[in-house]
Amino acid sequence: MTVSGQPAPVLTTEDAVDRLGLLGLPFLFFLDLERARGNVLYRRYDGRYGLITPAV
C-alpha cells in the first residue's frame, strides 16, 4: 500500500468516471463535490463501474 501526500480530488461522480478512464486506474478515491465525503469508484469485472459510498 502506498499513501499519497496529495489531497483526494474533489469531483462529481461523472468527473471521477472520466478521470478513472483517462488515467487507466483500477479504482479512484475521491471526495464527492456535493457531500464532501469519500467515495471509491472502481472498474467492475464486466467493464462497467461500481461506486462505493459511505452510509448516511
N, CA, C and O atoms as a Tripos MOL2 file, in Angstrom:
@<TRIPOS>MOLECULE
protein
  224   223    56     0     0
PROTEIN
NO_CHARGES

@<TRIPOS>ATOM
      1 N           0.8420   -1.1520    0.0000 N.3       1 MET1
      2 CA          0.0000    0.0000    0.0000 C.3       1 MET1
      3 C           0.8940    1.2230    0.0000 C.2       1 MET1
      4 O           1.9270    1.2560    0.6690 O.2       1 MET1
      5 N           0.4870    2.2240   -0.7530 N.am      2 THR2
      6 CA          1.1930    3.4980   -0.7610 C.3       2 THR2
      7 C           0.2440    4.6010   -0.3220 C.2       2 THR2
      8 O          -0.9630    4.5260   -0.5530 O.2       2 THR2
      9 N           0.7900    5.6050    0.3020 N.am      3 VAL3
     10 CA         -0.0020    6.7350    0.7520 C.3       3 VAL3
     11 C           0.5070    7.9660    0.0160 C.2       3 VAL3
     12 O           1.7060    8.2450    0.0080 O.2       3 VAL3
     13 N          -0.3960    8.6860   -0.5900 N.am      4 SER4
     14 CA         -0.0300    9.8900   -1.3190 C.3       4 SER4
     15 C          -0.0840   11.0960   -0.3900 C.2       4 SER4
     16 O          -0.9490   11.1840    0.4820 O.2       4 SER4
     17 N           0.8290   12.0040   -0.5830 N.am      5 GLY5
     18 CA          0.8300   13.2490    0.1570 C.3       5 GLY5
     19 C          -0.1470   14.2610   -0.4170 C.2       5 GLY5
     20 O          -0.3980   15.3040    0.1890 O.2       5 GLY5
     21 N          -0.6950   13.9560   -1.5780 N.am      6 GLN6
     22 CA         -1.6470   14.8420   -2.2390 C.3       6 GLN6
     23 C          -3.0420   14.6250   -1.6560 C.2       6 GLN6
     24 O          -3.4020   13.4930   -1.3340 O.2       6 GLN6
     25 N          -3.8280   15.6820   -1.5170 N.am      7 PRO7
     26 CA         -5.2070   15.5060   -1.0340 C.3       7 PRO7
     27 C          -6.0480   14.7980   -2.0870 C.2       7 PRO7
     28 O          -5.7450   14.8450   -3.2790 O.2       7 PRO7
     29 N          -7.0970   14.1500   -1.6330 N.am      8 ALA8
     30 CA         -8.0090   13.4730   -2.5600 C.3       8 ALA8
     31 C          -8.6850   14.5200   -3.4390 C.2       8 ALA8
     32 O          -9.0480   15.5920   -2.9560 O.2       8 ALA8
     33 N          -8.8560   14.2160   -4.7330 N.am      9 PRO9
     34 CA         -9.5220   15.1850   -5.6050 C.3       9 PRO9
     35 C         -10.9920   15.3400   -5.2280 C.2       9 PRO9
     36 O         -11.6390   14.3820   -4.8050 O.2       9 PRO9
     37 N         -11.5070   16.5480   -5.3840 N.am     10 VAL10
     38 CA        -12.9190   16.8280   -5.1470 C.3      10 VAL10
     39 C         -13.5950   16.8380   -6.5150 C.2      10 VAL10
     40 O         -13.3400   17.7170   -7.3380 O.2      10 VAL10
     41 N         -14.4640   15.8480   -6.7500 N.am     11 LEU11
     42 CA        -15.0420   15.6440   -8.0770 C.3      11 LEU11
     43 C         -16.5160   15.2930   -7.9920 C.2      11 LEU11
     44 O         -16.9990   14.8520   -6.9490 O.2      11 LEU11
     45 N         -17.2200   15.4880   -9.0810 N.am     12 THR12
     46 CA        -18.5420   14.8870   -9.2270 C.3      12 THR12
     47 C         -18.3110   13.4400   -9.6270 C.2      12 THR12
     48 O         -17.2070   13.0810  -10.0380 O.2      12 THR12
     49 N         -19.3210   12.6200   -9.5130 N.am     13 THR13
     50 CA        -19.1750   11.2180   -9.9250 C.3      13 THR13
     51 C         -18.8490   11.1320  -11.4120 C.2      13 THR13
     52 O         -18.0410   10.2990  -11.8200 O.2      13 THR13
     53 N         -19.4650   11.9780  -12.2170 N.am     14 GLU14
     54 CA        -19.2080   11.9730  -13.6600 C.3      14 GLU14
     55 C         -17.7480   12.3270  -13.9600 C.2      14 GLU14
     56 O         -17.1200   11.7120  -14.8210 O.2      14 GLU14
     57 N         -17.2140   13.3200  -13.2460 N.am     15 ASP15
     58 CA        -15.8110   13.6890  -13.4330 C.3      15 ASP15
     59 C         -14.8800   12.5730  -12.9640 C.2      15 ASP15
     60 O         -13.8210   12.3600  -13.5550 O.2      15 ASP15
     61 N         -15.2650   11.8680  -11.9150 N.am     16 ALA16
     62 CA        -14.4610   10.7450  -11.4270 C.3      16 ALA16
     63 C         -14.4200    9.6220  -12.4660 C.2      16 ALA16
     64 O         -13.3720    9.0090  -12.6710 O.2      16 ALA16
     65 N         -15.5430    9.3510  -13.1180 N.am     17 VAL17
     66 CA        -15.5780    8.3360  -14.1800 C.3      17 VAL17
     67 C         -14.6340    8.7370  -15.3030 C.2      17 VAL17
     68 O         -13.8800    7.9070  -15.8100 O.2      17 VAL17
     69 N         -14.6740   10.0030  -15.6910 N.am     18 ASP18
     70 CA        -13.7740   10.4820  -16.7470 C.3      18 ASP18
     71 C         -12.3150   10.3210  -16.3480 C.2      18 ASP18
     72 O         -11.4960    9.8600  -17.1430 O.2      18 ASP18
     73 N         -11.9900   10.7000  -15.1140 N.am     19 ARG19
     74 CA        -10.6020   10.6140  -14.6460 C.3      19 ARG19
     75 C         -10.1330    9.1650  -14.5720 C.2      19 ARG19
     76 O          -9.0020    8.8560  -14.9480 O.2      19 ARG19
     77 N         -10.9940    8.2790  -14.0890 N.am     20 LEU20
     78 CA        -10.6340    6.8610  -13.9950 C.3      20 LEU20
     79 C         -10.3130    6.3100  -15.3840 C.2      20 LEU20
     80 O          -9.3350    5.5840  -15.5640 O.2      20 LEU20
     81 N         -11.1480    6.6640  -16.3620 N.am     21 GLY21
     82 CA        -10.9180    6.2030  -17.7300 C.3      21 GLY21
     83 C          -9.6610    6.7880  -18.3420 C.2      21 GLY21
     84 O          -8.9050    6.0750  -19.0020 O.2      21 GLY21
     85 N          -9.4260    8.0810  -18.1340 N.am     22 LEU22
     86 CA         -8.2500    8.7300  -18.7140 C.3      22 LEU22
     87 C          -6.9460    8.2150  -18.1280 C.2      22 LEU22
     88 O          -5.9590    8.0530  -18.8460 O.2      22 LEU22
     89 N          -6.9400    7.9560  -16.8230 N.am     23 LEU23
     90 CA         -5.7130    7.5100  -16.1660 C.3      23 LEU23
     91 C          -5.5080    5.9990  -16.2330 C.2      23 LEU23
     92 O          -4.4140    5.5080  -15.9540 O.2      23 LEU23
     93 N          -6.5580    5.2580  -16.6030 N.am     24 GLY24
     94 CA         -6.4430    3.8070  -16.6980 C.3      24 GLY24
     95 C          -6.2640    3.1220  -15.3520 C.2      24 GLY24
     96 O          -5.6650    2.0490  -15.2650 O.2      24 GLY24
     97 N          -6.7860    3.7480  -14.3050 N.am     25 LEU25
     98 CA         -6.6390    3.1860  -12.9590 C.3      25 LEU25
     99 C          -7.6980    2.1200  -12.6830 C.2      25 LEU25
    100 O          -8.7790    2.1650  -13.2710 O.2      25 LEU25
    101 N          -7.4060    1.1550  -11.7930 N.am     26 PRO26
    102 CA         -8.4290    0.1630  -11.4300 C.3      26 PRO26
    103 C          -9.4660    0.7470  -10.4760 C.2      26 PRO26
    104 O         -10.6040    0.2810  -10.4410 O.2      26 PRO26
    105 N          -9.0800    1.7730   -9.6950 N.am     27 PHE27
    106 CA        -10.0180    2.4230   -8.7870 C.3      27 PHE27
    107 C          -9.5470    3.8520   -8.5180 C.2      27 PHE27
    108 O          -8.3990    4.2070   -8.7830 O.2      27 PHE27
    109 N         -10.4630    4.6570   -7.9860 N.am     28 LEU28
    110 CA        -10.1540    6.0490   -7.6840 C.3      28 LEU28
    111 C         -10.8940    6.4670   -6.4240 C.2      28 LEU28
    112 O         -12.1200    6.3730   -6.3550 O.2      28 LEU28
    113 N         -10.1480    6.9270   -5.4310 N.am     29 PHE29
    114 CA        -10.7460    7.5020   -4.2320 C.3      29 PHE29
    115 C         -10.9020    8.9900   -4.4710 C.2      29 PHE29
    116 O          -9.9590    9.6410   -4.9210 O.2      29 PHE29
    117 N         -12.0720    9.5450   -4.1790 N.am     30 PHE30
    118 CA        -12.2960   10.9760   -4.3680 C.3      30 PHE30
    119 C         -13.3220   11.4710   -3.3610 C.2      30 PHE30
    120 O         -14.0830   10.6900   -2.7910 O.2      30 PHE30
    121 N         -13.3280   12.7870   -3.1530 N.am     31 LEU31
    122 CA        -14.3380   13.4160   -2.3110 C.3      31 LEU31
    123 C         -15.4740   13.8810   -3.2090 C.2      31 LEU31
    124 O         -15.2510   14.5800   -4.1980 O.2      31 LEU31
    125 N         -16.6840   13.4930   -2.8600 N.am     32 ASP32
    126 CA        -17.8590   13.8970   -3.6150 C.3      32 ASP32
    127 C         -18.0380   15.4090   -3.4810 C.2      32 ASP32
    128 O         -18.0220   15.9450   -2.3730 O.2      32 ASP32
    129 N         -18.2040   16.0800   -4.5900 N.am     33 LEU33
    130 CA        -18.3120   17.5410   -4.6160 C.3      33 LEU33
    131 C         -19.4840   18.0510   -3.7920 C.2      33 LEU33
    132 O         -19.3620   19.0690   -3.1100 O.2      33 LEU33
    133 N         -20.6170   17.3610   -3.8420 N.am     34 GLU34
    134 CA        -21.8140   17.8380   -3.1560 C.3      34 GLU34
    135 C         -21.8030   17.5420   -1.6560 C.2      34 GLU34
    136 O         -22.2930   18.3480   -0.8640 O.2      34 GLU34
    137 N         -21.2540   16.4070   -1.2630 N.am     35 ARG35
    138 CA        -21.3300   15.9820    0.1380 C.3      35 ARG35
    139 C         -20.0130   16.0660    0.8920 C.2      35 ARG35
    140 O         -19.9900   15.9410    2.1160 O.2      35 ARG35
    141 N         -18.9180   16.2780    0.1750 N.am     36 ALA36
    142 CA        -17.5730   16.3300    0.7700 C.3      36 ALA36
    143 C         -17.2750   15.0830    1.5990 C.2      36 ALA36
    144 O         -16.6700   15.1560    2.6680 O.2      36 ALA36
    145 N         -17.7160   13.9370    1.0790 N.am     37 ARG37
    146 CA        -17.4480   12.6450    1.7230 C.3      37 ARG37
    147 C         -16.6860   11.7600    0.7500 C.2      37 ARG37
    148 O         -16.8360   11.8900   -0.4650 O.2      37 ARG37
    149 N         -15.8760   10.8670    1.2800 N.am     38 GLY38
    150 CA        -15.0680    9.9960    0.4450 C.3      38 GLY38
    151 C         -15.8800    8.9360   -0.2680 C.2      38 GLY38
    152 O         -16.7970    8.3530    0.3100 O.2      38 GLY38
    153 N         -15.5470    8.6850   -1.5210 N.am     39 ASN39
    154 CA        -16.1520    7.6390   -2.3440 C.3      39 ASN39
    155 C         -15.0400    6.8870   -3.0570 C.2      39 ASN39
    156 O         -13.9400    7.4100   -3.2330 O.2      39 ASN39
    157 N         -15.3290    5.6710   -3.4620 N.am     40 VAL40
    158 CA        -14.3940    4.9000   -4.2790 C.3      40 VAL40
    159 C         -15.1350    4.4490   -5.5330 C.2      40 VAL40
    160 O         -16.1740    3.7920   -5.4610 O.2      40 VAL40
    161 N         -14.5870    4.8100   -6.6630 N.am     41 LEU41
    162 CA        -15.1040    4.3840   -7.9590 C.3      41 LEU41
    163 C         -14.1660    3.3050   -8.4800 C.2      41 LEU41
    164 O         -12.9480    3.4700   -8.4180 O.2      41 LEU41
    165 N         -14.7020    2.2170   -8.9880 N.am     42 TYR42
    166 CA        -13.8510    1.1430   -9.4820 C.3      42 TYR42
    167 C         -14.4350    0.5300  -10.7430 C.2      42 TYR42
    168 O         -15.6360    0.6030  -11.0000 O.2      42 TYR42
    169 N         -13.5440   -0.0790  -11.5240 N.am     43 ARG43
    170 CA        -13.9590   -0.7560  -12.7510 C.3      43 ARG43
    171 C         -14.3240   -2.1950  -12.3960 C.2      43 ARG43
    172 O         -13.5150   -2.9270  -11.8250 O.2      43 ARG43
    173 N         -15.5440   -2.5910  -12.7390 N.am     44 ARG44
    174 CA        -16.0160   -3.9360  -12.4220 C.3      44 ARG44
    175 C         -15.4800   -4.9480  -13.4350 C.2      44 ARG44
    176 O         -14.9570   -4.5690  -14.4830 O.2      44 ARG44
    177 N         -15.6100   -6.2140  -13.1220 N.am     45 TYR45
    178 CA        -15.1210   -7.2810  -13.9960 C.3      45 TYR45
    179 C         -15.8130   -7.2780  -15.3570 C.2      45 TYR45
    180 O         -15.2440   -7.7570  -16.3380 O.2      45 TYR45
    181 N         -17.0470   -6.7370  -15.4300 N.am     46 ASP46
    182 CA        -17.7870   -6.7130  -16.7030 C.3      46 ASP46
    183 C         -17.5370   -5.4360  -17.5000 C.2      46 ASP46
    184 O         -18.1840   -5.2110  -18.5230 O.2      46 ASP46
    185 N         -16.5870   -4.5820  -17.0330 N.am     47 GLY47
    186 CA        -16.2450   -3.3710  -17.7550 C.3      47 GLY47
    187 C         -17.0350   -2.1410  -17.3290 C.2      47 GLY47
    188 O         -16.6950   -1.0220  -17.7140 O.2      47 GLY47
    189 N         -18.0740   -2.3370  -16.5460 N.am     48 ARG48
    190 CA        -18.8360   -1.1970  -16.0430 C.3      48 ARG48
    191 C         -18.1480   -0.6510  -14.8000 C.2      48 ARG48
    192 O         -17.0830   -1.1270  -14.4050 O.2      48 ARG48
    193 N         -18.7680    0.3500  -14.1900 N.am     49 TYR49
    194 CA        -18.1920    0.9650  -12.9990 C.3      49 TYR49
    195 C         -19.0300    0.6530  -11.7730 C.2      49 TYR49
    196 O         -20.2480    0.4980  -11.8550 O.2      49 TYR49
    197 N         -18.3590    0.5630  -10.6390 N.am     50 GLY50
    198 CA        -19.0300    0.4220   -9.3530 C.3      50 GLY50
    199 C         -18.6630    1.6230   -8.5000 C.2      50 GLY50
    200 O         -17.5950    2.2090   -8.6710 O.2      50 GLY50
    201 N         -19.5490    1.9900   -7.5790 N.am     51 LEU51
    202 CA        -19.2990    3.1380   -6.7280 C.3      51 LEU51
    203 C         -19.5890    2.7420   -5.2820 C.2      51 LEU51
    204 O         -20.6800    2.2740   -4.9580 O.2      51 LEU51
    205 N         -18.6110    2.9350   -4.4410 N.am     52 ILE52
    206 CA        -18.7650    2.6810   -3.0050 C.3      52 ILE52
    207 C         -18.9130    4.0370   -2.3240 C.2      52 ILE52
    208 O         -18.0410    4.9000   -2.4250 O.2      52 ILE52
    209 N         -20.0300    4.2050   -1.6320 N.am     53 THR53
    210 CA        -20.3060    5.4670   -0.9460 C.3      53 THR53
    211 C         -20.5100    5.1980    0.5410 C.2      53 THR53
    212 O         -20.8720    4.0850    0.9240 O.2      53 THR53
    213 N         -20.2830    6.1990    1.3780 N.am     54 PRO54
    214 CA        -20.4740    5.9970    2.8090 C.3      54 PRO54
    215 C         -21.9600    5.8980    3.1570 C.2      54 PRO54
    216 O         -22.8090    6.4920    2.4930 O.2      54 PRO54
    217 N         -22.2510    5.1420    4.2010 N.am     55 ALA55
    218 CA        -23.6230    5.0770    4.6950 C.3      55 ALA55
    219 C         -23.9440    6.4050    5.3540 C.2      55 ALA55
    220 O         -23.1000    6.9920    6.0310 O.2      55 ALA55
    221 N         -25.1200    6.8570    5.1620 N.am     56 VAL56
    222 CA        -25.6360    8.1220    5.6800 C.3      56 VAL56
    223 C         -24.5720    9.0050    6.1820 C.2      56 VAL56
    224 O         -24.8550   10.1080    6.6490 O.2      56 VAL56
@<TRIPOS>BOND
     1     1     2 1
     2     2     3 1
     3     3     4 2
     4     3     5 am
     5     5     6 1
     6     6     7 1
     7     7     8 2
     8     7     9 am
     9     9    10 1
    10    10    11 1
    11    11    12 2
    12    11    13 am
    13    13    14 1
    14    14    15 1
    15    15    16 2
    16    15    17 am
    17    17    18 1
    18    18    19 1
    19    19    20 2
    20    19    21 am
    21    21    22 1
    22    22    23 1
    23    23    24 2
    24    23    25 am
    25    25    26 1
    26    26    27 1
    27    27    28 2
    28    27    29 am
    29    29    30 1
    30    30    31 1
    31    31    32 2
    32    31    33 am
    33    33    34 1
    34    34    35 1
    35    35    36 2
    36    35    37 am
    37    37    38 1
    38    38    39 1
    39    39    40 2
    40    39    41 am
    41    41    42 1
    42    42    43 1
    43    43    44 2
    44    43    45 am
    45    45    46 1
    46    46    47 1
    47    47    48 2
    48    47    49 am
    49    49    50 1
    50    50    51 1
    51    51    52 2
    52    51    53 am
    53    53    54 1
    54    54    55 1
    55    55    56 2
    56    55    57 am
    57    57    58 1
    58    58    59 1
    59    59    60 2
    60    59    61 am
    61    61    62 1
    62    62    63 1
    63    63    64 2
    64    63    65 am
    65    65    66 1
    66    66    67 1
    67    67    68 2
    68    67    69 am
    69    69    70 1
    70    70    71 1
    71    71    72 2
    72    71    73 am
    73    73    74 1
    74    74    75 1
    75    75    76 2
    76    75    77 am
    77    77    78 1
    78    78    79 1
    79    79    80 2
    80    79    81 am
    81    81    82 1
    82    82    83 1
    83    83    84 2
    84    83    85 am
    85    85    86 1
    86    86    87 1
    87    87    88 2
    88    87    89 am
    89    89    90 1
    90    90    91 1
    91    91    92 2
    92    91    93 am
    93    93    94 1
    94    94    95 1
    95    95    96 2
    96    95    97 am
    97    97    98 1
    98    98    99 1
    99    99   100 2
   100    99   101 am
   101   101   102 1
   102   102   103 1
   103   103   104 2
   104   103   105 am
   105   105   106 1
   106   106   107 1
   107   107   108 2
   108   107   109 am
   109   109   110 1
   110   110   111 1
   111   111   112 2
   112   111   113 am
   113   113   114 1
   114   114   115 1
   115   115   116 2
   116   115   117 am
   117   117   118 1
   118   118   119 1
   119   119   120 2
   120   119   121 am
   121   121   122 1
   122   122   123 1
   123   123   124 2
   124   123   125 am
   125   125   126 1
   126   126   127 1
   127   127   128 2
   128   127   129 am
   129   129   130 1
   130   130   131 1
   131   131   132 2
   132   131   133 am
   133   133   134 1
   134   134   135 1
   135   135   136 2
   136   135   137 am
   137   137   138 1
   138   138   139 1
   139   139   140 2
   140   139   141 am
   141   141   142 1
   142   142   143 1
   143   143   144 2
   144   143   145 am
   145   145   146 1
   146   146   147 1
   147   147   148 2
   148   147   149 am
   149   149   150 1
   150   150   151 1
   151   151   152 2
   152   151   153 am
   153   153   154 1
   154   154   155 1
   155   155   156 2
   156   155   157 am
   157   157   158 1
   158   158   159 1
   159   159   160 2
   160   159   161 am
   161   161   162 1
   162   162   163 1
   163   163   164 2
   164   163   165 am
   165   165   166 1
   166   166   167 1
   167   167   168 2
   168   167   169 am
   169   169   170 1
   170   170   171 1
   171   171   172 2
   172   171   173 am
   173   173   174 1
   174   174   175 1
   175   175   176 2
   176   175   177 am
   177   177   178 1
   178   178   179 1
   179   179   180 2
   180   179   181 am
   181   181   182 1
   182   182   183 1
   183   183   184 2
   184   183   185 am
   185   185   186 1
   186   186   187 1
   187   187   188 2
   188   187   189 am
   189   189   190 1
   190   190   191 1
   191   191   192 2
   192   191   193 am
   193   193   194 1
   194   194   195 1
   195   195   196 2
   196   195   197 am
   197   197   198 1
   198   198   199 1
   199   199   200 2
   200   199   201 am
   201   201   202 1
   202   202   203 1
   203   203   204 2
   204   203   205 am
   205   205   206 1
   206   206   207 1
   207   207   208 2
   208   207   209 am
   209   209   210 1
   210   210   211 1
   211   211   212 2
   212   211   213 am
   213   213   214 1
   214   214   215 1
   215   215   216 2
   216   215   217 am
   217   217   218 1
   218   218   219 1
   219   219   220 2
   220   219   221 am
   221   221   222 1
   222   222   223 1
   223   223   224 2
@<TRIPOS>SUBSTRUCTURE
     1 MET1         2 RESIDUE 1 A MET
     2 THR2         6 RESIDUE 1 A THR
     3 VAL3        10 RESIDUE 1 A VAL
     4 SER4        14 RESIDUE 1 A SER
     5 GLY5        18 RESIDUE 1 A GLY
     6 GLN6        22 RESIDUE 1 A GLN
     7 PRO7        26 RESIDUE 1 A PRO
     8 ALA8        30 RESIDUE 1 A ALA
     9 PRO9        34 RESIDUE 1 A PRO
    10 VAL10       38 RESIDUE 1 A VAL
    11 LEU11       42 RESIDUE 1 A LEU
    12 THR12       46 RESIDUE 1 A THR
    13 THR13       50 RESIDUE 1 A THR
    14 GLU14       54 RESIDUE 1 A GLU
    15 ASP15       58 RESIDUE 1 A ASP
    16 ALA16       62 RESIDUE 1 A ALA
    17 VAL17       66 RESIDUE 1 A VAL
    18 ASP18       70 RESIDUE 1 A ASP
    19 ARG19       74 RESIDUE 1 A ARG
    20 LEU20       78 RESIDUE 1 A LEU
    21 GLY21       82 RESIDUE 1 A GLY
    22 LEU22       86 RESIDUE 1 A LEU
    23 LEU23       90 RESIDUE 1 A LEU
    24 GLY24       94 RESIDUE 1 A GLY
    25 LEU25       98 RESIDUE 1 A LEU
    26 PRO26      102 RESIDUE 1 A PRO
    27 PHE27      106 RESIDUE 1 A PHE
    28 LEU28      110 RESIDUE 1 A LEU
    29 PHE29      114 RESIDUE 1 A PHE
    30 PHE30      118 RESIDUE 1 A PHE
    31 LEU31      122 RESIDUE 1 A LEU
    32 ASP32      126 RESIDUE 1 A ASP
    33 LEU33      130 RESIDUE 1 A LEU
    34 GLU34      134 RESIDUE 1 A GLU
    35 ARG35      138 RESIDUE 1 A ARG
    36 ALA36      142 RESIDUE 1 A ALA
    37 ARG37      146 RESIDUE 1 A ARG
    38 GLY38      150 RESIDUE 1 A GLY
    39 ASN39      154 RESIDUE 1 A ASN
    40 VAL40      158 RESIDUE 1 A VAL
    41 LEU41      162 RESIDUE 1 A LEU
    42 TYR42      166 RESIDUE 1 A TYR
    43 ARG43      170 RESIDUE 1 A ARG
    44 ARG44      174 RESIDUE 1 A ARG
    45 TYR45      178 RESIDUE 1 A TYR
    46 ASP46      182 RESIDUE 1 A ASP
    47 GLY47      186 RESIDUE 1 A GLY
    48 ARG48      190 RESIDUE 1 A ARG
    49 TYR49      194 RESIDUE 1 A TYR
    50 GLY50      198 RESIDUE 1 A GLY
    51 LEU51      202 RESIDUE 1 A LEU
    52 ILE52      206 RESIDUE 1 A ILE
    53 THR53      210 RESIDUE 1 A THR
    54 PRO54      214 RESIDUE 1 A PRO
    55 ALA55      218 RESIDUE 1 A ALA
    56 VAL56      222 RESIDUE 1 A VAL
